[in-house]
Amino acid sequence: MSDSPDDLPTFVKLAADPEVAPLLEFEPVPRKREVAGAWTPARQREFVARLTVTGSPGRASEEMGKDETGVRKLYRSPHAASFRAAWDGAVDLAKRRAAERRGTEAAVVPGSRPPSLDNRRKHPEADVLPGPLPEGGGRQALNEYGEPEDEGSLSERGHQAMDDIAARLLRIRRLYLQEISASPGKRAAFEILTELPIDWERAEQCEPQPDEPHRTASQREPDMVLLAESGWSFGECGYGPDRKAELRAAIDAHRAEDGLEPVDWDGADDLHAGPAPASGQARNKAARREGVGDDQ
């Protein structure tokens, strides 16, 4: 698709698509006030319509001359259940149609030679991608191990890795929210800076927040920046204290009190690997002894 505005499909044309039209029947996210350029119900529906084509919130927003930050805030709104369902459905439709196009385009790789006597179609880049094409004619690409892998499989693993990272960031956010839950000032500052509704009773118990099932974690979002600044990204973002080391030391100290061996952290994949205190109270006790949970 060209970047020229003249080449972009109109909303009327997109809405006429029989698979798109049902997605536009969602309940728009209510806005507290009307300002110029706001995400009105009409703009919300246009965004969903364009999302069915691009599959990308950023690209869909760009086509509308908008920044995606605002629409992502809509997605996180507690009143956006219907909008989120439409958004997710639009992305699913875009993915399905893209997969169908790839399947058609990849039936025969351009430049490949007809099958030989062994009935294998020779790939034009046999030196890079040896052997026959995968069943179904899918394209191949080199993965992180330098080995050929079906593009669909590689893409799926990439998306899964992104989801895993996002889930880990949300678990880290629980630790940070628990740390500041006893400080009214820090709680207020967090809500003002992030514009996120926080259940502080859940936060105190290090429990999942209501927005987690549909939350898309990004290191560019204000809440994740605060995590990194405070060290709850475990010093892996290039700045902030190493809270991972502090928490591990606190857990090992707590285990020592119970006569247990320290955790083999070198063999653990993440914070959840290896035995840890069973209750939040026990973990809090260990963390406070090391100063991890103190309200500085």
N, C-alpha and C positions, 0 to 999 in steps of 0.2 A: 504494500500500500504506500502510495506517495505521501509525503509530508505536506503537500499542498492542500490548503483548506478546501479548494475547489474539488479535490478528489475524495474528500471524506464523505461517507454516506450520511444522509440527513436523518434526523430522529424519526421523521415520518416513515421513511423507507425501512429503518431498522424495526420500528414498532409493528410494521405490517408483516413481519416474519412470523409465521404461525407458531414457531417454537420460542420466539422472543416475547410475543405479546402476553402469554400467561405470567411471565416473570415480572411484568410491569404492574401487576395488580396488587402489589404489596402495600402495606400501610406505611406511609412516609414517616420518617423520624421527626417528631415535633421540635420546633425551634423556639427558644424563649423570646426572641425578638427578630424583627425583619430588618436587615441591613442590606446595602447594595452588595451584590455579588454573593449573597448567602446561598446555602444549599437548600433551596426551596424544593417542595415536592416535585415540581417539573424537572428541576436539575437532577434530583435524585433518580428519577426515572430515566432521564437521558443517560446518566452515568451507567446505570445497570444495562441499558440497551447497548452502549458502546463497549461495555465489559464483555458482552457476549461475542464480540468480534476480536477484541485485542487480547482478552484474558489477563490483561495487566492493568491494575488500578492506576498506576502512574501514567501509562499511555492513554487510558480512557480520560483521565483528568486533563492531560495535556491537550487532547483533541478538543476539549471544552474550554481551553484557556484557563484552567483552574490548577491549583496545587493540590496534590493528593493528601496533604496533611489534614485538611479540613474534613475530607470524606472518611478518612480513617478514624477521626474522632467520632463521626456519626456511627461508624461500625461498632465502636466500643460503648456507645450510649446504652444505658439500661432499658431504654424504650425502643431499641432498634431490632428486636427479634425478627420482625417481618422483613425489614430491610436486609438484615444479615442473610436470611434465607434466600432472598432474591439475589444478593451478591454471590453467594456460594453457588446457586444454581446457574448464574451467568458464567462463572468461571468454569464450572463443569461442562457447560454447553460449548464454550470456546475450546476447551481441551479435547472434547470428543470430536468436534469438527476438524481441529488441527490434526488429530490422529488419523481421521478418515482421509484427509488430504495427503498426509505422509504415506499412508498405506497405498494410495493410488499412485503417487509419484514414485514410490520406491519399488514398484512392481518389477521394473527393469532398471538397473542402475545405468545412467548414461555412460556410453563408452565401453560397456561390457560386451564380451563376445558371445555368440550363440553357444549352447551347451555342446560339449564334446561327447565322445563315445561313452564316457562314464556318467553322462547325464548331469554333469556339474556345470553351472554357468560360471565362466571365468571372470573374476572381478578385474577391472582395469588397473587397480592398485594392489595387485597380488603381492607385491613386495612388502606392503604395509599391512594389508588385511588378507593373509593367506587363507586358502581353502574356499569352500563354497559359501554362498550367502546363507544366512540363517533361514530356517523354514518360514515361508511367508514373504521372503524377499526383503526383509528389513535391512536398513543400512547398519553399518558397523562403525565404531570409533574406538580410538585407543583410550583405555581407562587409566586410572592412576597408577596401575602396575605396568603400564606399557603393553598391555595385552588387548586384543580386539574384543569388543563387547557390543552386543546389540544396542543401538542408540536408545531404544525405548527403555531397556533395562537400566542403562547408564543414567538416563534422565530420571527414572523412578527412584533410583538409589540417591541421586542428588537431592530430590525433593524430600526424601525420607530423612536425609542428613540434616537438611534445613529445619524440618519439623522437630527433630531430636534436639537440635541446638536451641530452638525457640522454647521447647518444653523445659530444658535445663535452665534457661534464663529465668523462666517463670518460677521455678523452684528456688532459684537464688533470690528472686525478689521476695519470696515469703520470709526468708531469713532476715533480709533488710527491714521489711515491714515489722517483723517481730521485734527487732532491735529498737525501732523508734516508737513502738506502740505505747510505751509508757511516758512519752514526752509530748504533751499537747502542742507545744510549739513546732516540733518537727513534724508531727502529724498534719498540722494546718499547712505548713510550708510544702509538704509533699503533695497535698491535694491541690494547692494553688498552682504549683509549678507543673503538675502533670495533668490536671483536670480529670483525674480518675476517681470514681467513687470507690472508697475503701471500706470494707467491713472490718473495723478495728478489733472486734471481739474475735473474729477469725484470725486476724493478723497476730493477736497476742498468743494464740495457740499454734501458730505457724501452719494454719490450714489454708487450702486453696481459696482464692478470691472468686467472687461470682463471675468475673469477666474472663477467667482462665480458659473455659472451653472454646471461646471464640477469639481469644487475644492473640494477635500476631506480634511477637516480641521482636524488636529491632534495636540494635545498639545505638541508633540515631534518635530514638524516642527519649523524652525527658526522664522517665522513670529508670531506664537502663543506664543513662548517663550518670544519674545519682548513685546507682549501684556501683558503677565503676569507680566513681570519685570516693566512695566510702569503703572501697576494698572488697565489696561482696561479689565482684566478678573475679575474685581470687587472684588479683595481681596479674591476670593473663591478658589484660588490655593495654599494658604498657604504663599504667599509673595506678595510684591508690595502694594502700597497705595490703599485704598478703593475708587476708582473713582466712584463706584456706589453711595456711600453716598454723594460725592461731587456733582455729577450730579443731584441727587434728590434734594439736597438743592438749587442748581442753578435754577432748574425748579420751585420749590415752590416759590423762591424769585421773579422769573419772573411773576408767576401767581398772587402773592401778589400785584405787581405793577398794574396789570390789575383788581384788586379788586376781585380776585377769591380765593376760598378756596384751601388750599394745597391738594395735591393728597394723597389719602389713600393708602400709600405704603404697609402697612401690608396686604391689601386685593388685591394687584396687584401681578400677577404671574411673570411678567418680565418687562423689560424696556418699552415695548409697551403697557402694561396694564394701564388703567386709562388715563385721558386726559393729553396732553402735548402740548407745543407750536406748532402751526400748521406749521410754516415755519422753515427752517434751519437757517435763519438769526436770528429769535427770539431765537432759542435754543443756537446759537453761542453767542448771546449777554448775555444770562443768564450764560452760561458756562464761558465766559471771566470775568464776574463780580466776579465769585468765583475762578478765576485762573485756571479753568480746561483747557482752550484752550490756555493759555499763553505758549510761546516758551521759556522754562526755559534755 
